[in-house]
Amino acid sequence: MSTPVVKIENLVKRYKELVALDHFNLEIEEGEIFGLLGPNGSGKTTTINCLLSLLSYDKGNIEVFGKKMNPDSYDLKRQIGVVMQNVAVVDELTVYENIDYFCGLYVKDKALRKQYVEEAIAFVGLDDFRKFFPKKLSGGLLRRLNIACGIAHKPKLIIMDEPTVAVDPQSRNKILEGIVELNRNGATIIYTSHYMEEVEQICSRIAIMDKGKNLAIGTKDELKQMIKKSESISIDILDLPDAAIDEIHALKHVYEVTYENHMLTVLCSGGSHNLIHVLDYLQQHEITFGKVYSELPTLNDVFLEITGKELRD
Ligand SMILES: Nc1ncnc2c1ncn2[C@@H]1O[C@H](COP(=O)(O)OP(=O)(O)OP(=O)(O)O)[C@@H](O)[C@H]1O
């Protein structure tokens, strides 16, 4: 097997009494867009800061590209691009100068740097704004500048910590498309977010975090197969007899039935054609129904089943 790009073993990080990372483990392979998904405060930023050796930790081991990561591992850091949650650019420098400055920390050859800066500007679509100072940019454009500064030196590993927080939908889509393109061009990506839709959209594998622990790991389909729920059926019904609830509950693959505010909700585990079986039952018993909805599980359902609480909170 190839050497993982990132290997985190048994990482423990405490802030005084608070255990922010609790024996956290993670392996990321080359070529992945790896999603770290967890609610606010679950430990995503702490993981990233430990990984970059910006924070010391109490226990555990971290390797990047097969080598131990230390605060002075400059050879490793040169191969990493970081886009932090809080925009970190220099207000006194223009868009071009900012990207040139950050790229210049790693790329000393002037001609090559010029080429990289131009490519980064084109990549994030800031060509019309190259002479603007950061204070003149909208929130979305500022985020794009932040990304350009982190990736201009063409790192092999790119870490993005919630890059779309407080970003308008247009810029958000542009950012997500850009991440996929960076990956297509050969970079391994670590992407932290508490937006499950984004993580589902772009990540090849996902770790679900809560309270400093890695609760589950896999592709989105693997994660969804870990839980009981495979389908949630909701049907508008004006009047449903109590006996029908019990009989629907007894249908194959059904494990939970509720009827509230004229809405029948049927949760199913495995099987196929569950919706047809429920509708057949209603028709055979001449129960009139209105709108019908069938939903597959989301990552929120995975989180809910594992932790007993909503990811969205
Ligand atoms: N410098 C610090 N001092 C004390 N506690 C901290 C510090 N930084 C983070 N924490 C705490 O550690 C826990 C993990 O925080 P962390 O920022 O890593 O989570 P997160 O998943 O990145 O959340 P968010 O999405 O809000 O950034 C939280 O309970 C947080 O309050």
Ligand as a Chemical Component Dictionary entry (heavy atoms), coordinates in Angstrom:
data_LIG
# 
_chem_comp.id                   LIG 
_chem_comp.type                 NON-POLYMER 
_chem_comp.pdbx_formal_charge   0 
_chem_comp.three_letter_code    LIG 
# 
loop_
_chem_comp_atom.comp_id 
_chem_comp_atom.atom_id 
_chem_comp_atom.alt_atom_id 
_chem_comp_atom.type_symbol 
_chem_comp_atom.charge 
_chem_comp_atom.model_Cartn_x 
_chem_comp_atom.model_Cartn_y 
_chem_comp_atom.model_Cartn_z 
_chem_comp_atom.pdbx_ordinal 
LIG N1  N1  N 0 -7.635  28.294 22.229 1  
LIG C1  C1  C 0 -8.596  27.610 22.838 2  
LIG N2  N2  N 0 -8.716  27.623 24.168 3  
LIG C2  C2  C 0 -9.671  26.915 24.817 4  
LIG N3  N3  N 0 -10.587 26.137 24.193 5  
LIG C3  C3  C 0 -10.531 26.080 22.846 6  
LIG C4  C4  C 0 -9.542  26.808 22.095 7  
LIG N4  N4  N 0 -9.735  26.548 20.788 8  
LIG C5  C5  C 0 -10.790 25.707 20.712 9  
LIG N5  N5  N 0 -11.265 25.417 21.937 10 
LIG C6  C6  C 0 -12.375 24.506 22.246 11 
LIG O1  O1  O 0 -12.045 23.222 21.724 12 
LIG C7  C7  C 0 -13.189 22.601 21.151 13 
LIG C8  C8  C 0 -12.912 22.299 19.696 14 
LIG O2  O2  O 0 -12.849 23.537 18.977 15 
LIG P1  P1  P 0 -12.521 23.648 17.429 16 
LIG O3  O3  O 0 -12.403 25.091 17.077 17 
LIG O4  O4  O 0 -11.388 22.757 17.099 18 
LIG O5  O5  O 0 -13.854 23.039 16.779 19 
LIG P2  P2  P 0 -14.406 23.161 15.308 20 
LIG O6  O6  O 0 -15.040 21.845 15.011 21 
LIG O7  O7  O 0 -13.342 23.630 14.404 22 
LIG O8  O8  O 0 -15.531 24.255 15.450 23 
LIG P3  P3  P 0 -15.834 25.543 14.537 24 
LIG O9  O9  O 0 -16.523 25.022 13.340 25 
LIG O10 O10 O 0 -16.713 26.360 15.423 26 
LIG O11 O11 O 0 -14.509 26.177 14.254 27 
LIG C9  C9  C 0 -14.345 23.537 21.386 28 
LIG O12 O12 O 0 -15.019 23.148 22.556 29 
LIG C10 C10 C 0 -13.675 24.896 21.567 30 
LIG O13 O13 O 0 -14.458 25.740 22.391 31 
# 
loop_
_chem_comp_bond.comp_id 
_chem_comp_bond.atom_id_1 
_chem_comp_bond.atom_id_2 
_chem_comp_bond.value_order 
_chem_comp_bond.pdbx_ordinal 
LIG N1  C1  SING 1  
LIG C1  N2  SING 2  
LIG C1  C4  DOUB 3  
LIG N2  C2  DOUB 4  
LIG C2  N3  SING 5  
LIG N3  C3  DOUB 6  
LIG C3  C4  SING 7  
LIG C3  N5  SING 8  
LIG C4  N4  SING 9  
LIG N4  C5  DOUB 10 
LIG C5  N5  SING 11 
LIG N5  C6  SING 12 
LIG C6  O1  SING 13 
LIG C6  C10 SING 14 
LIG O1  C7  SING 15 
LIG C7  C8  SING 16 
LIG C7  C9  SING 17 
LIG C8  O2  SING 18 
LIG O2  P1  SING 19 
LIG P1  O3  DOUB 20 
LIG P1  O4  SING 21 
LIG P1  O5  SING 22 
LIG O5  P2  SING 23 
LIG P2  O6  DOUB 24 
LIG P2  O7  SING 25 
LIG P2  O8  SING 26 
LIG O8  P3  SING 27 
LIG P3  O9  DOUB 28 
LIG P3  O10 SING 29 
LIG P3  O11 SING 30 
LIG C9  O12 SING 31 
LIG C9  C10 SING 32 
LIG C10 O13 SING 33 
# 
